[in-house]
């Protein structure tokens, strides 16, 4: 696909352009993170610290980036990460993003708090891999409805995000008083969920005792769910006819527990640093989780991917596919659907080139790539 020259900018330049274009509170909501944002930064910096060692003369005239993931096959190992309220960045919201991903043969994960409904998104990305993300809330009926609706709409899997026992203090949002969708800027992009009949029914039931309650207050009442445990995940997996992928796992023991209760895959992620500051960088957690899982289920990765080379590093360190977060939002904000296509093009082309340089003809071959942390001035590059 050809892209206009104006779109051939780096992801960093797109982020700058998004900062110019978006209302300040929206940009900071997407770009910012928990606390002093050490983890937001270290996710990218740690990925940047790796170096790949090129291999030569390996006949890379055919490089195949295709992979299988839970729910189908992808043209390249990328899915759009679940990110709420994409109506903040473009009027079409998740419909534009999902369509762009599908046009590239890539996967899309719809956030529980997406601005567009599962039906709209499923239509936009028909025939491609579609995952529906949700949190386990305190309201089991809401959890059941979310699963039921995802299945009815044709989603291929549930992504259950487990790394949010409490909401972080996000200082940029506190400064901007941008903590919810109960405000003028976010109202248009409010989660499609709150307009669903089942949600209104549950809100009505709750309103019995809270006559004036708003949808936001009901959500705040049921989520997050700090009392949530492995038994709740097992319960969700038991009631879901769809495979359940567990997102937000960083400790190898947690990965093993997730497998034990029936997870179909795990996503190594620290939520892009947007929740727990001083969390281990996602790329540092990846090898331990991959080793503990030992091929029993796929291991996916996100947090900090800003280039195809970053993706290649994650794939080399044990990931089976990669989820892309903020860069997609910058593309959507600056150039609409074409911007999302451009970001996905850039990542895909960069990955393909990287594979050729390290002599990997398939994504699986990347596991044999030599990657090193950037050596200090006096460190031997190849120990021994
Ligand atoms: C997110 N993320 C997220 N994750 C999730 O499971 N459910 C959600 O609703 C959201 N919402 C959300 C909104 C915004 C604005 C951002 C930036 C992120 C986390 C997301 O899925 C992913 O883990 C991170 O975005 C990955 O980090 P990078 O690559 O964006 O830095």
Boltz pocket constraint, residues with backbone or C-beta under 6 A from the ligand:
constraints:
  - pocket:
      binder: B
      contacts: [[A, 29], [A, 30], [A, 31], [A, 32], [A, 40], [A, 43], [A, 81], [A, 82], [A, 83], [A, 84], [A, 111], [A, 112], [A, 113], [A, 133], [A, 161], [A, 247], [A, 269], [A, 270], [A, 271], [A, 272], [A, 273], [A, 274], [A, 302], [A, 303], [A, 304], [A, 305], [A, 323], [A, 324], [A, 325], [A, 326], [A, 327]]
      max_distance: 6.0
